[in-house]
């Protein structure tokens, strides 16, 4: 499954030091990070989630950290995010994505429990109806 953590917001912002706190905490648990995301380019050690020393005091409006993990690890990631959140001087939004085969029933990912967070949890189901239709002769 894919996980995205958007740190900071316009008007609030975040420091790269806070971003590093989160990337370090997630690095040991996530199976892979998205190597194409801009934050990865600012890392001296992407495997351990360590950012370059010269960017740690920089302030940004927001940054999105993306990574992939097995669905069963979601139950471990959520409490870890809650612990890291207590050390951050910013806000963040959490998003996750899971693809289901067309014949499979749609279900909530394992480990996503309402008891983990007091935040509002919403779900979105994309049915893929926005795809362009193939040209059909009338």
C-alpha positions in Angstrom: 0.0 0.0 0.0 1.1 3.6 -0.5 1.3 6.1 2.3 1.6 9.9 2.0 2.3 12.3 4.9 1.8 16.0 4.0 3.6 18.1 6.5 2.9 21.8 7.0 0.2 23.9 5.3 0.2 27.3 3.8 0.1 29.7 6.7 1.7 27.1 9.1 4.7 25.7 7.2 7.3 23.3 8.6 11.0 23.1 9.1 13.1 20.5 7.4 14.2 19.3 10.8 10.6 18.2 11.5 10.5 16.5 8.2 13.6 14.6 9.1 12.1 13.5 12.4 9.3 11.8 10.5 11.5 10.4 7.7 13.8 8.8 10.3 10.9 7.3 12.2 9.4 5.8 9.0 12.6 4.6 7.4 13.0 1.6 9.5 9.4 0.5 9.0 8.6 1.3 5.4 9.7 -1.2 2.7 10.5 1.6 0.2 10.3 5.3 -0.2 9.4 7.1 -3.4 12.8 7.9 -4.8 11.3 10.5 -7.2 9.8 12.8 -4.4 11.6 16.1 -3.9 12.4 15.4 -0.2 14.5 12.3 -1.2 16.8 14.6 -3.2 17.6 16.5 0.0 18.6 13.4 1.9 22.2 12.4 2.7 21.0 8.9 3.6 17.6 8.0 2.1 17.7 4.5 3.6 17.8 5.9 7.1 15.8 9.0 6.3 18.6 11.5 7.2 18.4 14.9 5.5 21.5 16.9 4.6 22.7 19.0 7.4 22.6 22.3 5.5 18.8 22.1 4.9 17.6 21.2 8.4 16.8 24.8 9.4 15.1 25.7 6.1 11.4 26.5 6.3 8.9 25.3 3.6 5.1 25.7 3.2 4.6 22.0 3.0 6.3 18.8 1.9 4.9 15.4 1.1 6.7 12.2 2.2 5.6 9.1 0.4 6.5 5.5 1.0 5.2 2.0 0.4 4.7 -0.8 2.9 3.0 -4.1 3.2 -0.6 -3.6 4.3 -0.2 -5.5 7.5 2.5 -3.0 8.7 -0.1 -0.2 8.8 -1.0 -1.2 12.3 2.7 -0.5 13.3 3.1 2.7 11.3 0.0 4.5 12.7 1.1 4.4 16.4 4.6 5.4 15.4 3.2 8.4 13.5 1.2 9.4 16.6 4.4 9.3 18.7 6.4 11.4 16.1 3.5 13.9 15.9 4.0 14.8 19.6 7.6 16.0 18.7 6.7 18.1 15.7 6.1 21.8 15.6 3.7 21.6 12.7 0.6 19.8 11.4 0.4 16.9 8.9 -2.2 15.1 6.9 -2.0 11.3 6.4 -3.2 9.6 3.3 -3.0 5.9 2.2 -3.9 4.1 -1.0 -4.7 0.5 -1.8 -5.6 -1.1 -5.1 -8.1 -3.9 -5.2 -8.7 -6.3 -8.1 -11.9 -5.6 -10.0 -13.5 -8.8 -8.6 -12.4 -8.3 -4.9 -14.8 -6.6 -2.4 -13.7 -3.2 -1.3 -12.7 -3.2 2.3 -10.9 -1.0 4.8 -7.1 -1.9 4.9 -6.0 -4.1 7.8 -4.7 -2.2 10.7 -6.6 1.0 10.0 -8.6 1.3 13.2 -10.6 4.3 14.4 -9.1 3.8 17.9 -5.6 4.8 16.6 -6.5 8.5 16.1 -9.0 10.9 17.3 -8.8 12.7 13.9 -11.5 12.6 11.3 -11.0 9.6 9.0 -12.5 9.7 5.5 -12.3 7.2 2.7 -12.4 7.7 -1.0 -13.1 5.0 -3.5 -12.0 5.7 -7.1 -13.9 3.5 -9.5 -11.9 4.6 -12.5 -15.0 6.1 -14.3 -13.1 9.1 -15.4 -11.0 7.2 -18.0 -11.5 8.3 -21.6 -13.7 5.9 -23.5 -12.2 4.2 -26.6 -13.4 5.6 -29.9 -16.6 3.8 -30.9 -18.2 4.0 -34.3 -21.7 5.2 -34.0 
